[in-house]
């Protein structure tokens, strides 16, 4: 591990100023960053500890019905906040399907937005990785890539974004509120993470030193509260990243779909919003055929980046299933196995 | 989520003894309060920290190391490389009997696998040693890595496992196949797996002249002392190993490895205590693993569904420089009757660390393939899988014809099937669904494990206050040895376990044998039992020769030890306490000893195994291919049960490991470099609680008069066997898809929808 400076600012302006120096990185709970530093993948020169910044640990309901969540709110605290879980059930379910109870108790929601890919080649210093070492190549491309991207990847990088939380956020048009030396701005979460293209080292739309101070979920998103699910395929029932996941939300009106929201996880370097698939459902009847068609559209551009063609078919099926579950309605309480196909919610229809 | 444990704990009180009682672990409170001292918890004064630098290539040479940069780092004391590594008295490229492997201890600059130590950095702090190792910046001359069937080198091994023959034949296999009305043939693949004990391999070594004290988790104390003595050119009695607790071993702490030897060497060179603990990632290489296998089975079956031939071939990986081949095909030797059985092994050399014994070596991989093949043969015959196994029940050991010392497998089948509800199982796959539309499948497998017995010694001291001290150098890896062994000792002494102090886990005590092969309770237990009886006999001699004792002259009639008293066999009212006998004799104690081993005559006359039957229910999402083990029921017969609570826990652990083998566990190596791409517990998946929601283990009574005088068989490994196949067979029964590669993956079940 390299030697680094440790700075603990007292205010957001101080933090932003401290982080403007090149080589700086923000530290919150450290559930991802510290592992990366121990392994040598991250070698910051300055670590700016934001955990004591005041005012960033609140959940604030605004008059228009939207919610602002401070960046330092813990994943568990947000998921178990009654009003939040009732209003944005798919987000709460996604949070509880991630990591382990211990990690969720420590991890912050701002940190979750900023977590790095789990691509093994990104973590293995002896491997070529354009994301970690620009221009070095991508050893995942011809490597062990069964779980890599099927959408939005490039020859330079086939990594996926691992977050569960971000998937329903993108579906619900959530916005990150950001502070930087040039002032405050808003970045839609959908635009926060960047596809690799020719510069995979550019992982987010944040300018150097910019700090996510809060997350806003708009009032319009509350319309989906009754028909929203997050579903996650994984290789063990807990403490595993998604093979493929999906957030599906429907706004129903007189038995027909007024609006639909669909986003996929584990398929691309960012949570993948499927807008055309959503459009195909707007005004449509909620039928298995309509869901199957939406699933086809959502994956229309998908192509394998390696030994992962199965993920495309799996993604289609899980999109259709999640829409079916959303149509059946949000469960009264978060299921015992959050986001699992084996969640204890009865009545799941498996004809999808 | 709580485990369902519907079986009541049996309480077989034997002669009023403590054996058979479900006592909780003696060391439980220490462990849950963090006061149990594991090797890396030791901090002797003046300690230095060692960190190994490891290779990132699988084959080639290290051509340069920046030793100067490492040494220049503040706190770094020394850097050992092949250029300055002090000599060892034993050639590390020579195997050390009885099962020492060739080890990598900087004998030269060659690299033979990924994560091989290429230098060791010793520093005043762990952080400095870690950074020093990172600064070495090795330069390699890289040769292509041989990582798979195509690039590996095949060979005919001289032996497999630890000293077993590579080929075992009974009858004429081709004639058996020719006589069959139906032949089932299939290929199976099992992945590389790593032990991943929770506690990493750690060592704290301190030298005093030519004597060394080693704190380390160790499954073979006495053998290890001899081996370290050979490496360091000192007498075995100069090596003291302290291993009071092991955070799991599973075979990986039974064999010497390079990093630990290097740390001990560094302590001697620098004349200061040295601590080393491998990181999780560094455990994927120098400390053994379960090698990959490619297996082929051919089963010939007659009109009645009886085997006419059982042919099991296994291609097993080993390293480029040493041999440990999973004796996988030998899983077909002890279980099913057939006029012709052939087990054959071939080796495949890859650029990997040498594999080694890992919980249920051979049988775990081999049973996985055999039990699926048996299921496929039953399917081909249109028979229920349990009926098919019963039709091929072996009344004597199939290959040798020897009688079994005991075999309550029929009872295991019957009780397990009953508890599980097997009788309602439809033959055809994909016919059962739950109320939510998930596919349900039921599968089963037979479990079997051999009963080795290791030489062991023990000492029993009856003390003036009527309590006792029992001593043997055994190992508690978490299985509860300290508790079960104390129960055996207490029984032999006629005392309550609370009155018996058990000393173990340190090599200066009498040799407790090997904690491996599921043979520790039997081996160390018999030594304790006999030592206890010896002490009682000596005490009885004092009493029966003392005219002042109520037992005077009872020598011919005999005396019985119970509840801290000796009394006449023919009259319970005539007796006295141990304390009274010792006090009158003016003795502070009486000491008994024992040195035990298996009686070779009994051993050669009998086949000795634990048996069991495992039944699995899985649920499978018909569209998404997600699998969940809904229920596991195992019924096991393993001779006399000393502590049913601990035994059930061992069965649970084994069955969960079986679920892991079937559905989760796999080391993923990059085909080009050999580097393990999931060498951490986030990505190398072992089951979580939610993966196995319902477990039941039934303890089938079994009295074995031959296996050893205390009637104890092994329980530590058998739970894996049978379970892997049971789950895979249940997946087939749920889906109609026969997966022959482990672990079963989601994509294996993404079948076309016309089935649904």
HADDOCK unambig.tbl for C-alpha pairs under 7 A between the chains (distance, minus, plus):
assign (segid A and resid 1 and name CA) (segid B and resid 131 and name CA) 6.13 0.50 0.50
assign (segid A and resid 120 and name CA) (segid B and resid 677 and name CA) 5.58 0.50 0.50
assign (segid A and resid 120 and name CA) (segid B and resid 678 and name CA) 6.98 0.50 0.50
assign (segid A and resid 126 and name CA) (segid B and resid 56 and name CA) 6.63 0.50 0.50
assign (segid A and resid 143 and name CA) (segid B and resid 670 and name CA) 6.15 0.50 0.50
assign (segid A and resid 144 and name CA) (segid B and resid 670 and name CA) 5.95 0.50 0.50
assign (segid A and resid 235 and name CA) (segid B and resid 664 and name CA) 6.76 0.50 0.50
assign (segid A and resid 236 and name CA) (segid B and resid 687 and name CA) 6.56 0.50 0.50
assign (segid A and resid 236 and name CA) (segid B and resid 691 and name CA) 6.50 0.50 0.50
assign (segid A and resid 237 and name CA) (segid B and resid 690 and name CA) 5.83 0.50 0.50
assign (segid A and resid 237 and name CA) (segid B and resid 691 and name CA) 5.56 0.50 0.50
assign (segid A and resid 238 and name CA) (segid B and resid 688 and name CA) 6.52 0.50 0.50
assign (segid A and resid 238 and name CA) (segid B and resid 690 and name CA) 6.83 0.50 0.50
assign (segid A and resid 240 and name CA) (segid B and resid 682 and name CA) 6.95 0.50 0.50
assign (segid A and resid 310 and name CA) (segid B and resid 747 and name CA) 5.96 0.50 0.50
assign (segid A and resid 314 and name CA) (segid B and resid 624 and name CA) 6.39 0.50 0.50
assign (segid A and resid 317 and name CA) (segid B and resid 623 and name CA) 6.66 0.50 0.50
assign (segid A and resid 317 and name CA) (segid B and resid 624 and name CA) 6.62 0.50 0.50
assign (segid A and resid 318 and name CA) (segid B and resid 624 and name CA) 6.82 0.50 0.50
assign (segid A and resid 346 and name CA) (segid B and resid 436 and name CA) 6.18 0.50 0.50
assign (segid A and resid 347 and name CA) (segid B and resid 436 and name CA) 5.61 0.50 0.50
assign (segid A and resid 348 and name CA) (segid B and resid 436 and name CA) 5.60 0.50 0.50
assign (segid A and resid 349 and name CA) (segid B and resid 437 and name CA) 6.94 0.50 0.50
assign (segid A and resid 350 and name CA) (segid B and resid 437 and name CA) 6.01 0.50 0.50
